[in-house]
């Protein structure tokens, strides 16, 4: 089981983690979600957690005392605990990070608000993470996204391992097109290969379509992608079908394994 502990000023925002797959995972004790309102640790009479920034400027800044007190009041960790500061200055969250964190025993999220954190809060965290190059009103939405992405990788949460292994980004590629009944809808037909029952052909078609989609929609992902030997024939076919993909042929030709020379 993995535990998600969220330090937030707005625990009522986390209703989505009590629904659907995440709710079932909690009911089955596969994951645990604990919400802590760190306003309860404020030292002032009116429970102030923010103040004006030194040096002037717009907005308010989170004070260090409440978050330090909340973190120090956490029960002793039994296993691997990671404390994560949700910040636009952090590394961008991705599937590889989700896989890594799914092996932890506890993830603690520090959710900011207002104009940011007092700089002295940063040493509390093991890592700083961002969802992307944009700014949210607080860390709560980011925490929910990360909880969902990590929780679905915990064994038993989705029921079948293949459910997440074939997802977009799990293998570094976007997911292939999916179809269900009826076989034809408003003139749009399901590809014949998917109706053939020929598993090898279906797997080859899916791999090719994943490569196609990734090249055309997210070519940036291909910069770090490692091809397998079976990909090269598919890549050559795609290069003939799309001029946008053809320009990548030099790269994969360089990576393509060279045939071994026979000794005389």
N, C-alpha and C positions, 0 to 999 in steps of 0.2 A: 504494500500500500504506500502511496505517496501522499504527503500532507501539503496543502497549499495554505499558507498563512498570509493574510493581506492586512497591512496596516493602512487604514484609510479614514478619511473624515466623513465618508458617505457610504456606510455599509449597506444602506437600503438600495443602492444602485446595483447590487449584485444579484438581483432576482433571477437573471438568466442562468446562473450556475446552479439554481435549484430546479431546473427544468430538463426535460428530454434525457439525452444520454448521460449528461453529467449527474443528473438526479439519480438515475438508475445506478450509476457507478458508486455514488455515495451510499445508496441503500444497500449495496452489495459489499460495502467496506473495501472497495478497490481504491478509492481516493477519499480524502477528507478535506473540507474547506472550512477554515476558521477566519472570521472577520473580526478585526480588532479596531475599534475607534480610538485613535491615539489622542483625540481631544480629551479623553478621560485622564490623560497623563499631563495635561497642562497645569502649570504651577500657579497661575493667577486666579483671582476670585471669579472672573468672568470666563475662564477657560480659553483664553486667547492662545491661538497656535501660530499666529503670524504677526508681523510688525513691519514698519516702514524700513526700506533699505538704507543703510549708512551711505552717505554721499549723495543721497537724493535719487530721484527717479520715480517712474510710474509704478503703481501696483504695490502689492505686499509680498513679503518673503516669509516662508515657513521658518519658525524658530527651531533651534536644535534640541532644546530640552525635552519636549514631548516625545519626539521620535527616539531619542537616546533612552529615555525612561521606558518606553514601550518595548524596545528591542531587548533591553536588559531584563525586562520582566518576563520574557518568553521562557517557557519551561526548558530545562536542559535538553539539548538535542540528543536523540538516540539514533546515530547514524549520520549520513551525509546531509548537512544543511547548507543551502546557498541563500545568501541575502542579496536581493536584486533591487537596485534603484532604477525606477522607471524614469528615464530622462531622455530628451531629444539629443543629448550629447553622447549617448551611449552607442555601442555597436548595434547594428541593425539585426533584429531578431530574424532567424530563418529556421528551416527545417532541421538542419544539422544541430543547431543549438537546442531545438525541441527534443531531438533524440538524446542528446547528452543529458539534458535536465530530467528526462523521464527516468533516468537511473538514480536520481537523488532520492533521499528519504523525505526531505522537506524543502520546499521553496518558500522563502519569505519575500513578499513584495512590499516595497516602500512607495506608496502612491503620493506624489506631490500634487500641489494645487497652487492657485494664485500665480505669481510671477516666477516662482521657482523656490529652490532650497537655499537656506544658509549653507555656504560652502563647507562648513565644518560637519555637515551631515554625510558628505560623500564617503569618508573613511568607514562608516558603518557597513557599507555594502561590499560584497565580494565582486560584484559586477554591475555595470551600468548598461541598460539596454533600451533601445528605441524601436518603435514599430516601423519607422521610416522617416523620410525627410519632410515632416510636417509637424505641426504643433497641436496638441489636444488641450482641452481645458483642465485636464487632470490625468493622473495615472490609472484611474479605475478602469476605463475602457481597455487600455493596453493590458492591464492585469488579466481581465476576463478573456481577452484574445489569447494570451499566452497560456492561461490555465486550460482553455479548450484544446489548444494545439498540443500541449504536453500530455494532458490526461488521456487523449485518444490513443496515445502510444503505449499506455500502461496495459500490460497483458490482461485480457478479459473485458476491457472497457467496450471495445467494439464487437467483441464476440469472435471475429475471425481475423487472424493476422493479415491475410491478404487484403482486407478492406483498406488498411492504411498503407501497405507496402506498394500498392498500385496507384495511390493518390498522386496528384500533381506534386512535384518537387521531391517526393520521397526518394526517387531514383535519380534526381537531378534533371528530369524532363517533365514537361507538362503531360497531363493525362490524355490518353487517346479518346476519340469520340465514343460515347455510350449510346446504345439504343435498346428499346424494349418494344413490346407489342403496342399497336399492330405493325405488321411488316411494311405496310404502306399507309401514309397519312397525307391527304391533300396533295397527292402526286409525288411526295417525298418517300423514297424507298430506303429500307435498311440495306446496307451493302451485302451483296450476295455471299461474300466469304463468311459473314457472321451467321448465315443460315445453313452453311455447308456441313457443319459438324466436324470439319477437319481441323483438329486442335493445333497442329503445327502451322498451318496456313493462317489460322486466326491469330496466333501469337506473333507471327511475322508481320501481319497486317497491323496489329496494334502497336508493335515496336516502330514500324515505319511511320504511322500516323502520329505517334508521340514525338518522333524526331521532326516530322514535318511541322507540327504545331509549335514546337519549341523554336525552331529556326525562324518561322514566320512571325510568331507573336512575342517571343522573348529571346531574341538572339544573344542577349547579354549572358544568359545562362550557359550558352555553349562555350564560352571562353574557358571555363574550368571543367567542362564535362569530359569524362574519359570514355571513349568508345570501346566497344568490345568487337572482336573479329567479325561477328555476324552482322555488324552494322554497316560495313563498308559497301556491300552490294546494295543495301537499301539507300545509302547515301548517294551512290552513283545514279540510282533511279530517280531520287529526288532532285538531283542536280539537273537531270534532263527535263524535269517537269517544272522547275522554278528557277528563273534567272537569279532571284534573290539568294537562293541557296547555292547556286553554282560558284559564286565568289568564294565560298568556304572550301572549295574542293582542294585548293593548294594546301590548306592546313591539314585536312585529314589524309591527304596523300603522304604528307610528311610523317604522320603518325602511324600509317598503315604498316603492319609488320612486313618486312622484306622476306621473300622466299629464301630458304637456306640453300647455299651452293653445294652441289654434290662434289665430293672428293673424287679426284681422278685416280 
